[in-house]
């Protein structure tokens, strides 16, 4: 298994728009092959929007990163000028 995090820093005036976008984006992401789980939450004090995705393996992540859905997310971030950091790591201790 493989885990990715995306941490975005929208401005306060962007949060409602970002959450509306995520409400349409995340269900489509969850339907992709190789996605085990998706978690999304806000950290208002830090002005952060966080998404954690559990993938079957790194190959599933690679397929997503080559998809139109990923390109859509990157374009949205650029158009809205929302800085984001993406990281991915092998899951060392999976709970099952």
C-alpha positions in Angstrom: 0.0 0.0 0.0 1.0 3.6 -0.6 -0.2 6.8 1.1 -0.2 10.3 -0.3 -1.0 13.6 1.3 -1.9 16.9 -0.4 -1.7 19.9 1.8 -3.1 23.1 0.2 -3.2 26.6 1.6 -6.2 28.4 0.3 -6.9 32.0 1.4 -9.8 32.4 3.8 -11.9 33.9 1.0 -11.2 30.7 -1.1 -12.2 28.0 1.4 -15.9 27.8 0.4 -15.0 27.5 -3.3 -12.3 24.9 -2.6 -14.7 22.8 -0.5 -17.4 23.0 -3.3 -14.8 21.8 -5.8 -13.6 19.0 -3.5 -17.2 17.9 -3.0 -17.3 17.1 -6.8 -13.7 16.0 -7.2 -13.3 13.5 -4.3 -16.1 11.1 -5.3 -14.6 10.9 -8.8 -11.2 10.2 -7.2 -12.6 7.5 -4.9 -13.9 5.7 -7.9 -10.5 5.2 -9.5 -9.0 1.8 -9.7 -6.4 1.3 -6.9 -7.9 3.8 -4.4 -8.5 2.2 -1.0 -9.6 5.2 1.0 -9.8 9.0 0.8 -9.8 11.3 3.8 -10.3 15.1 3.6 -10.3 17.7 6.3 -9.6 21.3 7.1 -7.1 22.7 9.6 -8.6 26.3 10.0 -6.0 27.5 12.4 -3.2 26.6 10.0 -5.2 27.7 6.9 -4.7 24.2 5.4 -6.9 21.9 3.4 -5.6 18.3 3.7 -6.4 15.2 1.6 -5.0 11.8 2.4 -5.3 8.9 -0.1 -4.5 5.3 0.5 -3.6 3.5 -2.7 -3.2 -0.2 -3.5 0.3 0.4 -4.6 2.6 3.0 -6.2 1.5 1.9 -9.7 -2.1 3.0 -8.9 -0.8 6.4 -7.9 1.3 6.7 -11.0 -1.8 5.9 -13.2 -3.7 8.7 -11.4 -0.8 11.2 -11.8 -1.0 10.6 -15.6 -4.8 11.0 -15.7 -7.1 13.8 -16.8 -8.5 14.0 -13.2 -5.0 14.8 -11.8 -4.5 17.4 -14.5 -7.8 18.9 -13.6 -6.8 19.3 -10.0 -3.4 20.9 -10.9 -5.1 23.3 -13.3 -7.7 24.3 -10.6 -4.9 25.0 -8.1 -2.9 27.1 -10.6 -6.0 29.0 -11.7 -6.9 29.8 -8.1 -3.3 30.3 -7.1 -3.5 27.9 -4.3 -0.1 26.6 -3.1 -0.1 22.8 -2.6 2.5 20.2 -1.4 2.1 16.6 -2.5 4.0 13.8 -0.8 3.8 10.0 -1.0 5.2 7.2 1.0 5.0 3.4 1.2 2.7 2.3 4.0 4.9 0.6 6.6 2.2 -0.8 9.0 -1.2 -1.2 7.3 -4.1 -2.0 9.6 -6.5 -4.5 8.1 
